[in-house]
């Protein structure tokens, strides 16, 4: 439960910042395939797969809700007092993720 909750929490932190995607965070943290697979199983899987997918997505969603509430509160205060520093930090996060994504997808980019 804790790992899925933390994954959802991190997605929410990314979703709360303009220009950053929770899906990108899921990819970087390595649970994107499980996330998409759970959504697929929820829609098209057998009953056992649907239950497993629903459990996973509920845990992820609980972490996401907690993360979003906390992010909105904290980021609103930070943006009011330090808009340039916070904006620069997030631009750095985005730029820093690009080499990671390219490294992960190198095979598909080269073909």
C-alpha positions as CSV (number, residue, x, y, z in Angstrom):
1,X,0.0,0.0,0.0
2,X,2.8,2.4,0.9
3,X,4.6,2.1,-2.4
4,X,1.5,2.7,-4.5
5,X,0.5,5.6,-2.3
6,X,3.9,7.2,-2.7
7,X,3.8,6.7,-6.4
8,X,0.4,8.4,-6.5
9,X,1.7,11.2,-4.3
10,X,4.6,11.8,-6.7
11,X,2.2,11.9,-9.6
12,X,0.1,14.5,-7.9
13,X,3.1,16.6,-7.2
14,X,3.9,16.6,-10.9
15,X,0.3,17.2,-11.9
16,X,0.1,20.2,-9.6
17,X,2.8,22.0,-11.5
18,X,1.9,23.5,-14.9
19,X,3.9,21.9,-17.7
20,X,4.7,18.7,-15.8
21,X,2.9,15.5,-16.3
22,X,2.1,12.8,-13.7
23,X,2.5,10.3,-16.6
24,X,6.1,11.4,-17.0
25,X,6.8,10.9,-13.4
26,X,5.2,7.4,-13.6
27,X,7.5,6.7,-16.5
28,X,10.6,8.0,-14.8
29,X,9.8,6.1,-11.6
30,X,9.2,2.9,-13.5
31,X,5.5,2.2,-12.8
32,X,3.9,3.6,-16.0
33,X,3.4,0.1,-17.5
34,X,1.7,-1.2,-14.4
35,X,-0.5,1.9,-14.3
36,X,-1.6,1.6,-17.9
37,X,-1.9,-2.1,-17.6
38,X,-4.2,-1.7,-14.6
39,X,-6.4,0.7,-16.5
40,X,-6.6,-1.8,-19.4
41,X,-7.4,-4.7,-17.0
42,X,-10.1,-2.6,-15.3
43,X,-11.8,-2.0,-18.7
44,X,-11.2,-5.3,-20.4
45,X,-9.8,-7.9,-17.9
46,X,-11.5,-10.8,-16.3
47,X,-13.0,-10.4,-12.9
48,X,-9.9,-11.4,-11.0
49,X,-7.8,-8.9,-13.1
50,X,-10.4,-6.2,-12.6
51,X,-10.3,-6.6,-8.8
52,X,-6.5,-6.5,-8.7
53,X,-6.4,-3.5,-11.0
54,X,-9.1,-1.7,-8.9
55,X,-7.1,-2.3,-5.8
56,X,-3.9,-1.0,-7.3
57,X,-5.6,2.1,-8.8
58,X,-7.4,2.8,-5.5
59,X,-4.1,2.8,-3.6
60,X,-2.5,5.0,-6.3
61,X,-5.5,7.3,-6.3
62,X,-5.5,7.7,-2.5
63,X,-1.8,8.8,-2.6
64,X,-2.6,11.1,-5.5
65,X,-5.4,12.8,-3.6
66,X,-3.2,13.3,-0.5
67,X,-0.4,14.6,-2.7
68,X,-2.6,17.0,-4.6
69,X,-4.1,18.6,-1.5
70,X,-0.6,19.0,0.1
71,X,0.9,20.3,-3.1
72,X,-1.8,22.9,-3.6
73,X,-1.3,24.2,-0.1
74,X,2.5,24.3,-0.1
75,X,2.9,25.5,-3.7
76,X,0.4,28.3,-3.4
77,X,2.5,29.7,-0.5
78,X,5.8,29.1,-2.3
79,X,4.6,30.7,-5.5
80,X,3.4,33.8,-3.6
81,X,6.7,34.4,-2.0
82,X,9.3,32.9,-4.3
83,X,7.8,32.6,-7.8
84,X,11.1,32.9,-9.8
85,X,13.0,30.4,-7.7
86,X,10.2,27.8,-7.7
87,X,9.6,28.3,-11.5
88,X,13.3,27.8,-12.1
89,X,13.4,24.7,-10.0
90,X,10.6,23.1,-12.0
91,X,12.1,24.1,-15.3
92,X,15.3,22.4,-14.1
93,X,13.3,19.2,-13.2
94,X,11.8,19.1,-16.7
95,X,15.2,19.7,-18.4
96,X,16.8,17.1,-16.2
97,X,14.2,14.5,-17.1
98,X,14.9,14.7,-20.8
99,X,18.2,12.7,-20.9
100,X,16.6,10.1,-18.7
101,X,13.7,9.6,-21.1
102,X,16.0,9.6,-24.1
103,X,18.2,6.9,-22.5
104,X,15.2,4.8,-21.7
105,X,13.8,5.1,-25.2
106,X,17.1,5.0,-27.2
107,X,16.3,1.7,-29.0
108,X,12.9,2.9,-30.3
109,X,14.3,6.3,-31.2
110,X,17.2,4.8,-33.3
111,X,15.0,2.4,-35.3
